[in-house]
């Protein structure tokens, strides 16, 4: 009796397993993946394919469905990337039983994916009811290119919308994504329609894997000074930022749109405010403060309140002005100090601009230059906001004295003319 019960239980167990096996077979027979190619090379279980960073990997999937199926999708993806999955999905589409379907997908290999590492490529063919995954994981050996310099970031000061006649300062951050050192990298800014091109050089960048305290794989350029012509038309201009490397054989570039707001109004500039720097160029020392002395004279009939703004030193040096707000009376002469302290790692040359702003509009600009070197130019000490310690300050005084004398002479002549006219008028009345 026990033997009979055991046989019955065994039969029931076998019967319960049969539907599950049938379902699995049905699911497995939804599709068969016949071939997968990567960049034209057939791949399979255990295969290893070489790909480069910042390149496109073309995946070709060939499969045959076992039954007519709707809403089929094909997905190829690579896991293990720090900033998300690298994938492409094609579909949905309807397929017919026994008819081979070929689907092409593209995977963009990021330029910042970790190199010298093996990744897995997976391919899936699926719909809402069934799923069949390519059983072989394709190994991808991701390596950096021999030469690859990335324009990691580009900064524009004051921005990509300026008035005609104003300067634009362009600062470019570079990264060496390649496998070799890059030397003498030429970084340029071009506005073809205006015939403008300015360039600077970055001496050397090592590969990321070789970066240490003494060698950097990334660096920022000095500010690239781009002067927009005063007569530039009001319109959008193409601005191209490029990095040339590998002996200028290779290039990375980005395009931007610069908006010029028409011809600058000369009415905005106050020609009766005179401004001049004692020294427009200074040798500066990283970590030490250098002082530029700027002389001003107000020849207007009313007082002026000016707000200084310094443009072009962001990230390269800290800057302060003394005073921070300048009030200068009619006929007065004054001075302003521009204090520049380069960062410890500052190098090369920077052009920057001191703007004097009145009621939100720029009335005067002075271009200055700082050259990071071993010995700084002598600093100015003991200068106050109204001190006249320079020859230019004396010139201003002489000019003001001349203007005063001319004013007195004109006033005296006018007085004499009016007196003579009055006298002649009086004699005429007594005569008649």
Residue, then its C-alpha position, 0 to 999 in steps of 0.5 A: x500500500x505504501x509502495x502504491x502511494x509512493x507511485x501515485x505521488x511520483x506521478x503527480x509530481x511529474x505531471x506538475x512539472x510538465x507545464x512548467x517545463x513546457x512554459x520554459x521551453x515556450x519562453x526560450x523558443x520566443x527568439x534565437x539570437x544568431x549573431x552579434x557584431x561589434x564594430x564589424x567583428x562577430x563576438x561570442x562567449x568569452x570574446x574580448x573586443x578593444x574599444x577606445x574612449x570617446x568613440x562610437x561602438x556599433x552593435x549589430x544584432x541578428x535574431x529569428x523569432x519562433x512565433x509572430x510577435x508584436x512590440x519587440x525591442x532590442x537593447x544593448x548596454x554596458x554596465x560599470x560606468x560610474x555615471x550611469x549605463x551606456x545603452x541604446x534601445x531600438x523598437x518596438x517593431x513586429x516580427x514574423x516567425x522564422x524571418x531573420x531580423x537585423x537591428x543596428x544599435x550605437x553605443x557612445x563610449x564616454x571620454x571620461x570612462x575609466x581606461x585599462x579596464x574590462x567591461x561587459x556588453x549585454x544584448x537583450x531581445x524582449x517584449x512585454x511577455x517574453x524575454x531572451x538575453x544574449x547568453x554571452x557577455x562580450x568583454x570590452x577592453x576600454x583604452x584611451x586614445x594616444x592623443x586626446x585633449x578635451x575642452x572640459x569647460x569654457x568660461x566667458x567674462x562678462x558673458x556671451x552678450x556684450x556691447x560693441x567695443x567691449x572686450x570678452x575674456x575667455x578662460x578654457x579648462x583642458x583635460x588630457x584624456x589620451x595616453x601620451x604627454x601633450x606639449x605646447x597645446x595651442x588654445x585659440x578663440x576665433x570669430x571668423x566674421x569679424x576676422x578675430x583670432x587670439x591664442x595662448x599656449x599650455x606648456x604640458x599635460x600628462x595622462x590622467x594615470x600619470x598625474x601627481x603633485x608635480x605633473x597635472x593632467x588638466x589646466x586652465x589657460x590664461x584669459x584670452x583677450x578678445x576685443x570686439x570692434x566698436x563698429x561691430x554690427x548688432x547680430x549673433x556671431x559664431x565664436x569657435x574655441x579650439x585646442x590644437x595638440x599632437x604637434x597641431x595635427x589633432x584638434x578639439x573644438x566647440x562652437x558658441x554664439x556671441x551676441x553683440x548689442x550693436x554699436x556702442x553709444x559714445x554718449x555713455x563715455x564721459x569724456x570729461x572724466x580723465x583716467x590714466x594708470x601710472x603703470x599699465x604693466x606690472x611684474x607680479x609675484x604669486x601670493x604677493x600683492x601688487x598695486x596699480x595706481x590710477x589717476x583721475x580728474x573730474x572736469x565736469x561741473x558736477x561731482x561724480x560717484x564712481x563704482x570700480x569693477x575689475x574684470x578678467x582676473x577670476x580664478x587667477x588672482x584676487x583683487x581689491x580697490x581702494x577706495x571701493x566707492x570713489x566720490x570726486x568733486x568738480x575740478x578735483x583730482x584723485x587716485x584709485x589703487x587696484x590691489x592684485x594678489x595672484x594665486x600661489x599657482x598663477x603663471x603667465x600673463x593676464x590682461x584685465x580691465x578696470x571699469x568705472x561705473x556711474x548709475x549702472x553705466x560704464x563711463x571709463x575703462x582702463x586696460x591693465x596687464x599682470x605678468x607673473x614672474x620672480x621679481x615684482x615691480x616696486x609697489x606704491x606705498x603711502x598713497x591716499x585717495x587724494x595724494x598727488x605723488x605722480x608726475x601725471x597728477x601734476x599734469x592734471x593740476x597744470x591742466x586744471x590751472x590752465x582751464x581755470x585761467x582760461x575761464x577767468x580770461x573768458x569771463x573778463x572779456x565777456x564782462x568788458x564786452x557787456x560794459x562797453x555795450x551798455x555804455x554805448x547804449x547809454x550815450x545813444x539815449x543822451x544824444x537823442 
